[in-house]
């Protein structure tokens, strides 16, 4: 998964199920502005829709992710 931060700050990347239930915090750290890549192990997840929320200093950006198969 690729993502970019427009500015430096405290970042959290959170995975949620389609019904909004928090599944896990994928990454949490103080980060500099720039482009990043994260490997998200989805082996334990069923196929379906998930949401990824990136919080930068508490301000959310939500993206949809779809797992198609195992």
C-alpha positions as CSV (number, residue, x, y, z in Angstrom):
1,X,0.0,0.0,0.0
2,X,1.4,3.4,-1.0
3,X,0.5,6.6,0.8
4,X,1.8,10.1,1.0
5,X,1.9,12.7,3.7
6,X,1.8,16.4,2.6
7,X,3.3,17.6,5.8
8,X,5.2,16.2,8.9
9,X,3.1,15.1,11.9
10,X,1.8,12.4,14.1
11,X,0.4,9.7,11.8
12,X,-1.8,6.7,12.4
13,X,-3.0,4.2,9.8
14,X,-6.0,2.3,10.9
15,X,-7.8,-0.6,9.2
16,X,-11.6,-0.9,9.7
17,X,-14.2,-3.4,8.6
18,X,-17.1,-2.3,6.3
19,X,-19.3,-1.9,9.3
20,X,-16.8,0.6,10.9
21,X,-15.3,-1.8,13.5
22,X,-11.6,-1.1,14.1
23,X,-9.5,-4.1,13.1
24,X,-6.0,-2.9,13.8
25,X,-3.6,0.0,13.9
26,X,-1.3,-0.8,11.0
27,X,1.3,2.0,11.7
28,X,1.7,4.8,14.2
29,X,4.6,7.2,14.3
30,X,5.8,10.7,14.0
31,X,6.6,11.0,10.3
32,X,8.1,13.5,7.9
33,X,6.3,14.7,4.7
34,X,6.9,12.3,1.8
35,X,5.8,9.1,0.1
36,X,5.7,5.8,2.0
37,X,4.9,2.1,1.4
38,X,3.5,-0.3,3.9
39,X,2.8,-4.0,3.5
40,X,-0.6,-4.9,4.9
41,X,-0.9,-8.6,5.7
42,X,-4.6,-9.4,4.8
43,X,-4.2,-13.2,5.0
44,X,-6.5,-13.4,8.1
45,X,-9.2,-11.3,6.4
46,X,-12.2,-12.5,4.5
47,X,-12.8,-11.2,1.0
48,X,-14.8,-8.0,1.1
49,X,-14.7,-4.2,1.6
50,X,-12.5,-2.5,4.2
51,X,-11.7,1.1,5.1
52,X,-8.3,2.5,5.7
53,X,-8.1,5.7,7.8
54,X,-5.0,7.8,7.8
55,X,-4.9,10.3,10.7
56,X,-2.4,13.1,10.5
57,X,-2.4,15.1,13.7
58,X,-5.9,13.8,14.3
59,X,-7.3,14.9,10.9
60,X,-8.7,11.9,9.0
61,X,-8.4,10.8,5.4
62,X,-10.5,7.7,4.7
63,X,-10.0,5.3,1.7
64,X,-11.8,2.2,0.7
65,X,-10.0,-1.1,0.1
66,X,-11.4,-4.2,-1.4
67,X,-10.0,-7.7,-0.8
68,X,-11.0,-9.9,-3.7
69,X,-9.5,-13.3,-2.7
70,X,-7.3,-15.2,-0.4
